[in-house]
Amino acid sequence: MKRGFTLMEVNLAILIMAGGILAMVSLYSLGYRENRQSREDVLSAALADRVLSPLVMAASSTNVAWSTFRQLKNYPGDQGWAEYFNNNTGIVTQDPHGKAQGAYSSFLGAVNAQDTPNATFPNKDALSCALVIMHEQDSPVVRFGFRATSKPGQLLSMPIFYTEAHFQGDPAK
């Protein structure tokens, strides 16, 4: 009598091996998607730092007068993140990046940010961005929110990078 594997044992081994290989193949696409998302998240964080650092530095500068600081507005408008929606369709506006760039420039101009001469808003080539600056009149705190994505239609579903700046200037001015 010869000893060996039966056809049933071989088929069972092939079935188990095929299940393992299929599981590994399905994990490859998941790993690829997670790797791409991770790169976008890191780039978003770097852009947030690049955008928010000059704003916080300008807002918390010691040479900003209280009379100037207390009159700061909400940028890009009083509706906050809703400024980036098209009222008719409910989807993100055509140029969220341009709106964010305008908010960035307007805020730095309002506080006369001479301490941040190299502060430039990132190009649209990197990621599409949205920036909201919130300030209640007479409040000593300015709040900044930033989002970025490679898919502009999904801009408002991305994580928010948030920071605050407190008034550090001369309250007598």
C-alpha positions in Angstrom: 0.0 0.0 0.0 1.4 3.4 -1.1 1.2 6.3 1.2 0.3 9.7 -0.4 -2.2 12.5 -0.5 -5.7 11.9 -1.6 -7.4 14.2 -4.2 -9.6 15.6 -1.4 -6.6 16.6 0.7 -4.9 18.3 -2.3 -8.1 20.2 -3.2 -8.5 21.3 0.4 -4.9 22.6 0.5 -5.4 24.5 -2.8 -8.6 26.0 -1.4 -6.9 27.2 1.8 -3.9 28.6 -0.2 -6.3 30.4 -2.7 -8.1 32.0 0.2 -4.9 33.3 1.7 -3.7 34.7 -1.6 -7.0 36.4 -2.3 -6.9 38.0 1.1 -3.4 39.3 0.5 -4.4 40.7 -2.9 -7.3 42.5 -1.4 -5.1 44.1 1.2 -2.8 45.5 -1.5 -5.5 47.9 -2.8 -6.4 48.9 0.8 -2.7 49.6 1.5 -2.3 51.6 -1.6 -5.4 53.8 -0.8 -4.2 54.3 2.8 -0.7 55.2 1.6 -2.2 57.8 -0.8 -4.4 59.2 2.0 -1.5 59.4 4.4 0.6 61.4 1.9 -2.3 63.8 1.4 -2.8 64.1 5.2 0.9 65.0 5.7 0.8 67.5 2.9 -2.4 69.1 4.4 -0.7 69.4 7.8 2.3 71.0 6.2 0.2 73.5 4.3 -1.8 74.2 7.4 1.4 75.1 9.2 2.5 77.2 6.3 -0.8 79.1 6.2 -1.6 79.4 9.9 1.8 80.3 11.3 2.1 83.7 9.6 -1.5 84.5 10.6 -1.0 83.7 14.2 2.3 85.5 14.2 0.7 88.6 12.8 -2.4 88.5 15.0 -0.3 88.0 18.2 2.3 90.6 17.3 3.0 93.1 20.0 2.9 96.1 17.6 -0.8 95.6 16.8 -3.0 98.3 18.3 -6.1 97.3 20.2 -8.2 99.7 18.1 -7.1 97.7 15.0 -7.4 94.3 16.6 -10.9 94.8 17.9 -12.1 95.8 14.4 -10.9 92.7 12.6 -13.6 91.0 10.5 -14.6 87.4 9.8 -12.9 86.2 6.6 -14.0 85.3 4.0 -17.3 86.4 5.5 -19.7 86.2 8.4 -21.0 82.7 7.3 -17.8 80.9 8.2 -17.5 77.6 6.3 -20.8 78.2 4.6 -19.0 80.9 2.5 -17.5 78.0 0.6 -20.9 76.6 -0.5 -22.8 77.6 -3.5 -26.2 78.6 -2.2 -28.1 77.2 -5.1 -26.6 73.8 -5.4 -25.2 73.2 -1.9 -21.8 72.1 -3.3 -18.4 73.7 -2.9 -17.9 76.9 -4.9 -15.9 76.9 -8.1 -12.8 78.6 -6.6 -12.4 77.8 -2.9 -8.7 78.3 -3.2 -9.1 81.9 -4.4 -11.5 82.7 -1.6 -9.1 81.3 1.0 -6.2 83.3 -0.6 -8.3 86.5 -0.4 -9.1 85.8 3.3 -5.4 85.3 3.9 -4.3 88.5 2.2 -7.1 90.6 3.7 -6.3 89.5 7.2 -2.6 90.2 6.9 -3.4 93.6 5.4 -5.8 94.4 8.2 -3.2 93.8 10.9 -0.4 95.5 8.9 1.7 92.4 9.1 5.2 93.8 8.4 6.7 91.1 10.5 5.7 88.5 7.9 7.2 89.8 4.6 7.7 86.3 3.1 4.2 85.1 4.0 2.6 83.8 0.7 -0.4 81.6 0.3 0.4 78.2 -1.3 -0.2 77.6 -5.0 -3.3 75.8 -6.1 -1.1 73.1 -7.6 -0.5 71.5 -4.2 -4.0 71.1 -2.8 -7.2 73.1 -2.8 -7.5 75.0 0.4 -10.2 76.7 2.5 -9.5 79.2 5.3 -11.9 80.7 7.8 -10.9 83.4 10.2 -13.4 84.1 13.0 -13.3 87.2 15.3 -16.0 88.7 17.4 -15.7 92.4 17.7 -14.0 93.5 20.9 -12.8 89.9 21.6 -9.1 89.4 22.4 -9.1 86.1 20.5 -9.0 85.4 16.8 -9.8 81.8 15.6 -8.3 80.3 12.5 -9.6 77.1 10.7 -7.9 75.5 7.7 -8.8 72.6 5.4 -7.0 71.2 2.3 -7.6 68.4 -0.2 -6.7 67.2 -3.7 -10.5 66.7 -4.4 -12.1 70.2 -4.2 -15.6 68.7 -4.1 -14.8 67.0 -0.8 -13.1 70.0 0.7 -15.5 70.5 3.6 -15.4 66.8 4.6 -11.7 67.0 5.3 -10.3 67.4 8.9 -10.0 71.0 10.2 -6.7 72.4 11.4 -7.6 74.9 14.1 -5.6 77.4 16.1 -6.2 80.7 18.0 -4.3 83.9 18.5 -4.7 86.1 21.5 -4.1 89.9 21.5 -0.6 90.7 22.7 -0.3 94.3 21.6 -0.7 97.6 23.5 -4.3 97.9 24.9 -3.8 101.7 25.3 -3.5 102.2 21.5 
